[in-house]
């Protein structure tokens, strides 16, 4: 799994993914309003984590890069705020 958020990530958005036991590699890509990739996770695992702090409208792409057959993958978006 990706690194946990740190104090420098305050006021960021965390994009998190997970999948069932058939998934071997799930990736998250974040694109800006022009469709350009601005952040991504391409670790070879099934629990992607991407932190993004630039703001603006973005879209999320959840990709099953490798699995052992059909798989169920999910994503969550979490806003990280300072205290």
Beta strands, then each sheet from edge to edge (+ up, - down):
strand 1: 13-19
strand 2: 23-32
strand 3: 37-41
strand 4: 49-52
strand 5: 58-67
strand 6: 73-79
sheet 1: 4+ 1- 6+
sheet 2: 3+ 2- 5+
end
